[in-house]
Amino acid sequence: LKGASLILMLKHYLTKDVFRAGIEVYLHNHNYGTAQSDDLWDSMNEITNGTLDVKKMMKTWILHKGFPLVTVVRKGRTVSVQQEKFLFRVEPENWTSDASYLWHIPLTYVTSRCNFTHCTNAYLLDQKSGM
């Protein structure tokens, strides 16, 4: 379930056309061969031409257990976001410092100047807080 969600998140963030082009490169490069997840991310990086390090972004999702909790705060016209590791319950033997968990979270949003179908803004939260 997590894997499918990650692929859908990546498709939405990259846009359908860029994602499809990355899949085509991946299939062409590994036709009748074996591949690893890094090969898919490398194919996506070829298409994004260095504007986004897809491998770096996706490794934060694959290597970290669980999910981030993103808190959004709006003060007037200013919006800030902050991430932390989501904990349903803390069990001492499974707890690790939140400092070691930092996801690269693609966020999309709209403003009052446009609607979701005509213009979507994108922001990559790759720090504890930002915007």
C-alpha positions as CSV (number, residue, x, y, z in Angstrom):
1,L,0.0,0.0,0.0
2,K,2.8,2.4,0.9
3,G,4.6,1.7,-2.5
4,A,1.5,2.4,-4.5
5,S,0.9,5.6,-2.6
6,L,4.5,6.8,-3.2
7,I,4.2,6.1,-6.9
8,L,0.9,8.1,-7.1
9,M,2.5,10.9,-5.0
10,L,5.5,11.1,-7.5
11,K,3.2,11.0,-10.5
12,H,1.1,13.9,-9.2
13,Y,4.2,16.0,-8.2
14,L,6.1,15.4,-11.5
15,T,2.9,15.7,-13.6
16,K,1.5,12.9,-15.7
17,D,3.5,13.6,-18.8
18,V,6.9,13.8,-17.1
19,F,6.1,10.7,-15.0
20,R,5.1,8.8,-18.2
21,A,8.2,9.8,-20.0
22,G,10.3,8.6,-17.0
23,I,8.5,5.2,-17.1
24,E,9.2,5.0,-20.8
25,V,12.9,5.6,-20.3
26,Y,13.0,3.1,-17.5
27,L,11.3,0.4,-19.6
28,H,13.5,1.1,-22.6
29,N,16.7,1.0,-20.5
30,H,15.8,-2.2,-18.7
31,N,14.0,-4.0,-21.5
32,Y,14.3,-7.8,-20.9
33,G,16.6,-7.2,-18.0
34,T,16.6,-6.9,-14.3
35,A,16.2,-3.7,-12.4
36,Q,16.2,-2.2,-8.9
37,S,14.3,0.7,-7.5
38,D,17.2,3.0,-8.0
39,D,17.0,2.4,-11.7
40,L,13.5,3.8,-11.8
41,W,14.6,6.9,-9.9
42,D,17.6,7.3,-12.2
43,S,15.2,7.2,-15.2
44,M,13.0,9.9,-13.6
45,N,16.1,12.0,-13.0
46,E,17.0,11.8,-16.7
47,I,13.6,13.3,-17.5
48,T,13.8,16.0,-14.9
49,N,17.3,17.1,-16.1
50,G,18.6,17.8,-12.7
51,T,15.7,20.1,-11.7
52,L,14.7,17.5,-9.1
53,D,16.7,14.7,-7.5
54,V,14.0,12.1,-7.6
55,K,16.3,9.4,-6.2
56,K,17.1,11.5,-3.1
57,M,13.5,12.4,-2.6
58,M,12.2,8.9,-2.9
59,K,14.9,7.3,-0.7
60,T,13.6,9.4,2.3
61,W,10.3,7.7,1.8
62,I,11.7,4.2,1.2
63,L,14.3,4.1,4.0
64,H,12.3,5.7,6.8
65,K,9.7,3.7,8.6
66,G,6.3,5.2,8.9
67,F,5.1,8.6,7.7
68,P,5.6,12.3,8.4
69,L,3.0,14.5,10.0
70,V,2.8,17.8,8.3
71,T,1.4,20.8,10.2
72,V,0.2,23.8,8.3
73,V,-0.2,27.1,10.0
74,R,-1.7,30.2,8.3
75,K,-1.2,33.7,9.8
76,G,-2.8,36.2,7.5
77,R,-1.3,35.8,4.1
78,T,1.7,33.8,5.4
79,V,1.6,30.0,5.5
80,S,4.2,27.9,7.2
81,V,4.6,24.1,7.2
82,Q,6.5,21.8,9.6
83,Q,7.2,18.1,9.5
84,E,7.8,15.6,12.2
85,K,7.6,11.8,12.5
86,F,4.0,10.6,13.0
87,L,3.8,8.6,16.2
88,F,0.5,6.8,17.1
89,R,2.0,5.5,20.3
90,V,5.5,5.6,21.6
91,E,7.1,2.3,22.5
92,P,10.6,2.8,24.0
93,E,12.1,-0.1,22.1
94,N,10.9,1.3,18.8
95,W,11.5,5.0,19.4
96,T,14.2,6.8,17.4
97,S,15.0,10.5,17.5
98,D,12.8,12.7,15.3
99,A,16.0,14.4,14.2
100,S,16.9,11.4,12.2
101,Y,13.7,11.5,10.2
102,L,13.5,14.1,7.5
103,W,11.3,13.4,4.5
104,H,11.3,15.3,1.2
105,I,7.6,16.0,1.0
106,P,6.1,17.3,-2.3
107,L,3.3,19.6,-1.4
108,T,0.8,21.1,-3.9
109,Y,-1.5,23.9,-3.1
110,V,-3.8,26.5,-4.7
111,T,-4.5,30.1,-3.9
112,S,-7.6,32.3,-4.2
113,R,-6.2,33.5,-7.5
114,C,-6.7,30.1,-9.2
115,N,-8.6,26.8,-8.8
116,F,-7.2,23.2,-8.6
117,T,-7.8,22.4,-12.2
118,H,-6.1,25.5,-13.8
119,C,-3.1,26.2,-11.7
120,T,-1.4,24.2,-9.0
121,N,1.6,25.4,-7.1
122,A,4.2,22.9,-5.9
123,Y,6.6,23.1,-3.0
124,L,9.1,20.5,-1.8
125,L,9.4,20.5,2.0
126,D,12.9,19.0,2.4
127,Q,13.6,20.7,5.8
128,K,11.9,20.5,9.2
129,S,10.0,23.7,8.4
130,G,9.5,26.1,5.5
131,M,7.3,28.0,3.0
